[in-house]
Amino acid sequence: MSSPSKRREMDMMKLMMSDYKVETINDGMQEFFVDFHGPKESLYQGGVWRIRVELPDAYPYKSPSIGFVNKIFHPNVDEMSGSVCLDVINQKWSPMFDLVNVFEVFLPQLLLYPNPSDPLNGEAASLMMRDRPAYEQKVKEYCEKYAKPEDISAPAEEKSSDEELSEDEYSDDDEVHGKPDL
């Protein structure tokens, strides 16, 4: 397993065998999505996020790029890009780590123990430090709005068009309800 491509294959297989839903992009092993469930006994419990993973050519010697596709309210996750601020991935990565570590240890710990002193989302960090109940409420609202299991099955572009369709369907319903009165 000395070559990075063999290690990449082995790590992907371990991830899939650990019951994670993995969806490759362009049938390759360098870019893929993983469905990640919020850790139990956390504010994120019950939420499901689609995580985009990009493995560099030098993986496992160079860390994977990890980003949330659907929105999450967290001090260490950029709300717009989904980028993650996590030392173990960004600065302290080691070839001893693998993809299963990312999804079973690193991301759950990030969600369980946010670090508002090193934020990517200043609003979340500020709210967490000055009004913990309001922060917790906003986390729960984001989970309800953006992290339902059915929401991650469609890519973001499709989700926005589905929302538009839902609004159209609502107005069609109004028309249908109005027709019998004519």
Salt bridges, closest charged atoms under 4 A:
ASP11 OD2 - ARG7 NE 2.87
GLU23 OE1 - ARG50 NH2 3.25
GLU31 OE1 - ARG52 NH2 2.19
ASP35 OD2 - LYS21 NZ 3.83
ASP35 OD1 - ARG50 NE 3.46
GLU54 OE2 - ARG52 NE 3.22
GLU79 OE2 - LYS71 NZ 3.98
ASP98 OD2 - LYS14 NZ 2.46
GLU123 OE2 - LYS138 NZ 2.59
GLU136 OE2 - ARG132 NE 3.20
GLU163 OE2 - LYS159 NZ 3.38
